[in-house]
Amino acid sequence: MKSFLKTETHSKLNLNRSSFLPQSLLFTGDSVTLRCEVDQSWDGLEFIWSKNSNTESAEAATKTIDSLKVSDGGEYRCRARRGEYYTHYSEPVTVTILYSKNTYSVLLLSLSQVNTPVMEKREEDHEHQTSVMQLH
């Protein structure tokens, strides 16, 4: 019979980010899988995920986020639970989401007369928000 470790002593947990290398950039619309690994095999484990120190959910050892939004970015940790026994939280993995490379267009208008201002109009669609910038 295996004994489960209490919170004072714990089995080592590793949180890994798969689907992308650690130095890779994640963009809106991408997906990412976080994997919580325990260094020993335990039966009946439930995994608890937290984002930015807020408990999110109790799930399986992997957490997949599809169609990433900027708000999905943050510091993720996991811990394992069996009954009333918990492990400590893993070291954090930081997930940073950038706006998609294809979500903006730039229109430049340059008038040829001397002393005529150059205007730049930039429209950006970031999750259906539009902003316009004009320079005079």
N, C-alpha and C positions, 0 to 999 in steps of 0.2 A: 504494500500500500504506500503510495507516494504521499508525503506530507507537503502541504502548500506553504509557501513562505509568507509570513506576516509582513506588515509594512515596515517594521524595524529592520528586517533583513529582506533582501529581495533578489529575485532572479533578474539578470540583466536584460533590459529591453532595448532594442535598437529600432529607430524609426527611419525608414529609407524611403526615398522618393524615386519611383521608377517611372518609366515612360520618357524621362528626360534626364540628361546628365546634370549633375549639380550646377554646373556653370551655364546651362542652357537657359534661354529666355522663354518664359511662358507668356502667351498672348491670349487676349479674350477669344473665346471660341475653342481654344485648345482643351485637352483633357489631361488629367494627371492622376496617378495612383500612388497613394501613400501606403506603405506596408509596415506593420508593427511586428517585430520578430522577437521571440523569447528565446534565450540561449538554452533552454531545456524544454523538453516535451511535456506538456501538461494537458490532461483531458479536461473538458468542460470549461475552458476559459472564455470569458466575455471581454471584449476590448472596449475601453472607454477613450473617446477622442476629445481633445480640447483644442480650441482655437483662441489664441490671445488670452489664455488663462481662463476662458469660459468653457465649462463642460458642454460639449455639443451633443454627443450621443453615445450609446453603447451599441457596438456593432461587431462585425467580424474583424479579423486581423488586417484586412485591406480596406482602404477607403478610396473610392474613385470619385473624382469630381469631373463631370462632363460639362462641356460648354462653359468654360471658366468665365467669370465676371471679375472685374477689378476688386469687388468686395470679397471675393473668395481668398484674396491674398491675406497673409498673416503668419503667425508663428503656431505651428501645429505640434502637439505632443500626444502620446498615447500611454495608457497603462492597462494592465490586465487585472481581471477580477475573477475570482471563483468563490461564489457564496459571499461570505463576509470578509474574505481576505483579498487584499489588494497588493499589487507591486507599486513601487515608486513610479513617477512619470519618467518617460524617456527624455533624452536630450531633445531640444526643439529642432524642427526643420522649418526654415523660413521659405514661404512660397510667395513670390512676387509676380504679379500679373501686370503686363503692359497692354495698352490699347493695341488692337490689331494694326498691322502695318497697312492694311487696306481700308481703314475706316475714315480716311480723310482725303480731301482733294484741295489743291491750291491753285488759285487763278491769279496770275500776275498781269497787271495792265500798266504799261509804261507808255506815256504820251511823249511824242517826239519834240514838242515845243520846249524852248529854254524856260526855266523857272516853273515848269508845270509839275505839280506834285506827282509822285509815283504812288499809286494805290495798290494795296495788297488786300485781297479778300480771301479769307480762309474759312472754309466750312468744315466742320467736324461733326461726325455722327458717332457719338460715344453713347451707346445704349439709348438711341433715339433722342439725344440732346443735341441741339444745334447751337453753335456759337459763331459769331461773325466778328472779325477783327479788321478794322480799317485804319490805315496809316495815311495821314495827309501831310 
